[in-house]
Amino acid sequence: MSHATAHPLADQKVVLERGPYAGREIVIEDWWDRVAGRSWMDCDGNPVCLKYAVMSVGAPIDNEVIYGKFGGFGELVHATWLADCAVAA
């Protein structure tokens, strides 16, 4: 696991500014490696990780990946998609 502490925006609703979900609100749970106990790249067959692998084209291939929810659906987003994001009202 590469993140020893929770994501600084854990349990907050934020608006993504970049990536395929730009403009959407997400509730941040935590870094994916803290949620799953391993890298998203090691989660063979996990549908959330598989979807992220497809959606993250152009994002860095690293473990700066965050798990959050759009409504009731869990998704992975890259940390760079949150950069300079505003906390939603």
N, C-alpha and C positions, 0 to 999 in steps of 0.2 A: 504494500500500500504506500503510495507516494505522498498522501496528505494526512498529516498527523492531527490537524485540527479542522473543525467544521468550516465550511465556506462562509465568508463574512456576510453574505446575504441570505444565509439559511433561514427558512421560515418567513421570508418576505416575498411579496408579489412585486415583480419588476416587469418593465417593458423591454423586450429585446430590440436592440438597435441595428443588428447586423445578422447576416445569415439567412437561411430559408424561412425563418419564423419572424423576421423583422416586423415590428409593429404589434406583435402579439404579447399578451401578458402571460407570465409563467410564475408559478409559486416554486421557489427554489427549495429543494429538500437538503441536498448536500453534494459534495464531490461524489462522482460515481464510484470511485475506488473505495470510499468509506461506506457507501450504501451496500455494494456488492461484495466487498472484501477482495476485489481484484480489478485489474484493468478491463476496460471495455473491449480491448483487443483480445482478451483471453476468455471471453464469454461466448464460446461457440454455441450457436443455435439460439441464443437469447434474442427474441424478436426486437426488443428495444435497442440492443446493440447492433443488430443487423440493419435496422432502419437508420440508425445514426451513421453507420458505415456508408450507406447510400446517400444520405442527406448532407453529409459533411464534406463533400468534394470541395477542395480548395482550402479547407481548414487545416491547421497544423496536425500532424499525426503524432499526438502525445496524450498524456493523461490529464490534461487540463479540461476535463469533461465533467459536466454538472448534470445531476438528475433533478428534474422538476416536473411539475404537472400543469398541463393545459386543461382546465376543468378537472375531470377525473382521470385523464389519460397521462401516464408517465412517458417522458421523452428525455433524451439526452441532448444537451446543447454544449457547444464549445465555449469556454470562458471568454474568448474574444468576441463572441456575439453579445455578451453582456457589457462589454467595455463602455464606459460612460453612460450606462443605462440609468433611467430615472425610476425611482420607486413609484409604483402606481398608487393612485389615490384610493 
